[in-house]
Amino acid sequence: MSLEKSSAWRKEKALAAARRALEAALTLLSEAEEPPTKGTDSGPTFYTSATSPLGRRLFLRLARQGAFPSHRVGRLVLAKREAVDAWIAAQSNQKRSASTSTDEIDALLRSNRIRPASRKAR
């Protein structure tokens, strides 16, 4: 086999391997980006910025800040669905527990000698 034929054969073999790897990656990527089907909970195991319930910008900002584990594949950011859902659940629980009750607000107003309005007027 001549040197030119040998290098051409190696290039073809390398291109064929690259095509197979690219096709496999595209298949995995398309499976990860499919939105969950209605009526079943067996959606994708990963969220992307396009499929996340958080919205594109918030998802990317939280992934960058490390709010939940995420991985970059090229320009695509992937995060496990369970981790994102757990973060969302934790945030909604924090907001409920951090809210100040109206009784505490009324007590604060009274301590500053401000008469709170009746509850019906609010």
C-alpha positions as a LaTeX table, in Angstrom:
\begin{tabular}{lrrr}
\hline
Residue & $x$ (\AA) & $y$ (\AA) & $z$ (\AA) \\
\hline
Met1 & 0.00 & 0.00 & 0.00 \\
Ser2 & 1.43 & 3.36 & $-0.95$ \\
Leu3 & 1.76 & 6.23 & 1.49 \\
Glu4 & $-1.02$ & 8.27 & $-0.20$ \\
Lys5 & $-3.48$ & 5.36 & $-0.13$ \\
Ser6 & $-2.63$ & 4.65 & 3.51 \\
Ser7 & $-3.28$ & 8.24 & 4.66 \\
Ala8 & $-6.52$ & 8.44 & 2.62 \\
Trp9 & $-7.70$ & 5.19 & 4.19 \\
Arg10 & $-6.93$ & 6.51 & 7.70 \\
Lys11 & $-8.81$ & 9.74 & 6.99 \\
Glu12 & $-11.88$ & 7.82 & 5.79 \\
Lys13 & $-11.78$ & 5.56 & 8.84 \\
Ala14 & $-11.45$ & 8.57 & 11.19 \\
Leu15 & $-14.32$ & 10.37 & 9.44 \\
Ala16 & $-16.55$ & 7.31 & 9.71 \\
Ala17 & $-15.82$ & 7.02 & 13.44 \\
Ala18 & $-16.50$ & 10.74 & 13.92 \\
Arg19 & $-19.83$ & 10.43 & 12.08 \\
Arg20 & $-20.90$ & 7.52 & 14.30 \\
Ala21 & $-19.96$ & 9.45 & 17.45 \\
Leu22 & $-21.82$ & 12.54 & 16.23 \\
Glu23 & $-24.94$ & 10.54 & 15.41 \\
Ala24 & $-24.89$ & 8.94 & 18.87 \\
Ala25 & $-24.44$ & 12.34 & 20.54 \\
Leu26 & $-27.28$ & 13.86 & 18.53 \\
Thr27 & $-29.55$ & 10.97 & 19.47 \\
Leu28 & $-28.79$ & 11.45 & 23.17 \\
Leu29 & $-29.25$ & 15.20 & 22.85 \\
Ser30 & $-32.60$ & 14.92 & 21.13 \\
Glu31 & $-33.80$ & 12.52 & 23.85 \\
Ala32 & $-32.71$ & 14.99 & 26.54 \\
Glu33 & $-34.49$ & 17.94 & 24.90 \\
Glu34 & $-37.86$ & 16.28 & 24.33 \\
Pro35 & $-40.55$ & 17.83 & 26.54 \\
Pro36 & $-42.28$ & 15.46 & 28.94 \\
Thr37 & $-45.40$ & 13.81 & 27.58 \\
Lys38 & $-48.71$ & 14.73 & 29.17 \\
Gly39 & $-50.21$ & 12.25 & 31.55 \\
Thr40 & $-46.95$ & 10.48 & 32.35 \\
Asp41 & $-44.11$ & 11.38 & 34.66 \\
Ser42 & $-41.45$ & 9.65 & 32.58 \\
Gly43 & $-40.09$ & 12.80 & 30.93 \\
Pro44 & $-36.46$ & 13.50 & 30.18 \\
Thr45 & $-33.96$ & 12.88 & 32.95 \\
Phe46 & $-32.26$ & 16.22 & 32.25 \\
Tyr47 & $-33.51$ & 19.76 & 31.87 \\
Thr48 & $-32.02$ & 22.23 & 29.43 \\
Ser49 & $-32.62$ & 25.96 & 29.39 \\
Ala50 & $-35.36$ & 25.35 & 26.80 \\
Thr51 & $-37.17$ & 22.62 & 28.74 \\
Ser52 & $-36.73$ & 23.89 & 32.29 \\
Pro53 & $-39.81$ & 25.15 & 34.15 \\
Leu54 & $-37.68$ & 28.02 & 35.49 \\
Gly55 & $-37.25$ & 29.88 & 32.23 \\
Arg56 & $-34.13$ & 30.21 & 30.14 \\
Arg57 & $-32.28$ & 33.05 & 31.87 \\
Leu58 & $-33.02$ & 31.99 & 35.43 \\
Phe59 & $-32.04$ & 28.38 & 34.69 \\
Leu60 & $-28.70$ & 29.45 & 33.22 \\
Arg61 & $-27.99$ & 31.92 & 36.05 \\
Leu62 & $-28.75$ & 29.34 & 38.75 \\
Ala63 & $-26.66$ & 26.71 & 36.99 \\
Arg64 & $-23.75$ & 29.17 & 36.82 \\
Gln65 & $-24.16$ & 30.02 & 40.54 \\
Gly66 & $-24.24$ & 26.32 & 41.48 \\
Ala67 & $-27.78$ & 26.24 & 42.90 \\
Phe68 & $-28.05$ & 22.72 & 41.48 \\
Pro69 & $-25.48$ & 20.44 & 39.79 \\
Ser70 & $-25.20$ & 21.07 & 36.06 \\
His71 & $-22.95$ & 20.11 & 33.17 \\
Arg72 & $-22.06$ & 21.81 & 29.92 \\
Val73 & $-22.00$ & 19.92 & 26.66 \\
Gly74 & $-20.73$ & 22.43 & 24.14 \\
Arg75 & $-23.12$ & 25.38 & 24.48 \\
Leu76 & $-25.85$ & 23.27 & 26.05 \\
Val77 & $-26.28$ & 23.26 & 29.85 \\
Leu78 & $-27.83$ & 20.12 & 31.33 \\
Ala79 & $-29.11$ & 19.67 & 34.88 \\
Lys80 & $-30.76$ & 16.63 & 36.41 \\
Arg81 & $-34.51$ & 16.95 & 36.54 \\
Glu82 & $-34.71$ & 15.76 & 40.16 \\
Ala83 & $-32.15$ & 18.36 & 41.31 \\
Val84 & $-33.98$ & 21.25 & 39.62 \\
Asp85 & $-37.37$ & 20.09 & 40.93 \\
Ala86 & $-35.91$ & 19.75 & 44.45 \\
Trp87 & $-34.48$ & 23.28 & 44.24 \\
Ile88 & $-37.87$ & 24.65 & 43.15 \\
Ala89 & $-39.62$ & 22.85 & 46.02 \\
Ala90 & $-37.10$ & 24.19 & 48.54 \\
Gln91 & $-37.62$ & 27.75 & 47.29 \\
Ser92 & $-41.40$ & 27.61 & 47.60 \\
Asn93 & $-41.06$ & 26.27 & 51.18 \\
Gln94 & $-38.63$ & 29.06 & 52.10 \\
Lys95 & $-40.97$ & 31.77 & 50.85 \\
Arg96 & $-43.84$ & 30.41 & 52.93 \\
Ser97 & $-41.81$ & 30.14 & 56.13 \\
Ala98 & $-40.10$ & 33.51 & 55.65 \\
Ser99 & $-43.32$ & 35.47 & 55.20 \\
Thr100 & $-44.24$ & 37.74 & 58.08 \\
Ser101 & $-47.68$ & 37.22 & 59.59 \\
Thr102 & $-50.10$ & 40.12 & 59.80 \\
Asp103 & $-50.10$ & 39.82 & 63.61 \\
Glu104 & $-46.36$ & 40.55 & 63.67 \\
Ile105 & $-46.88$ & 43.55 & 61.40 \\
Asp106 & $-49.72$ & 44.85 & 63.60 \\
Ala107 & $-47.53$ & 44.48 & 66.71 \\
Leu108 & $-44.72$ & 46.38 & 65.01 \\
Leu109 & $-47.08$ & 49.19 & 64.03 \\
Arg110 & $-48.48$ & 49.40 & 67.57 \\
Ser111 & $-44.99$ & 49.54 & 69.08 \\
Asn112 & $-44.33$ & 52.60 & 66.92 \\
Arg113 & $-47.68$ & 54.09 & 67.95 \\
Ile114 & $-49.21$ & 53.66 & 64.52 \\
Arg115 & $-52.78$ & 52.45 & 64.52 \\
Pro116 & $-53.26$ & 49.58 & 62.05 \\
Ala117 & $-56.26$ & 49.74 & 59.76 \\
Ser118 & $-59.05$ & 47.28 & 60.29 \\
Arg119 & $-58.63$ & 43.99 & 58.51 \\
Lys120 & $-61.73$ & 44.58 & 56.41 \\
Ala121 & $-60.25$ & 47.82 & 55.05 \\
Arg122 & $-57.13$ & 46.03 & 53.89 \\
\hline
\end{tabular}
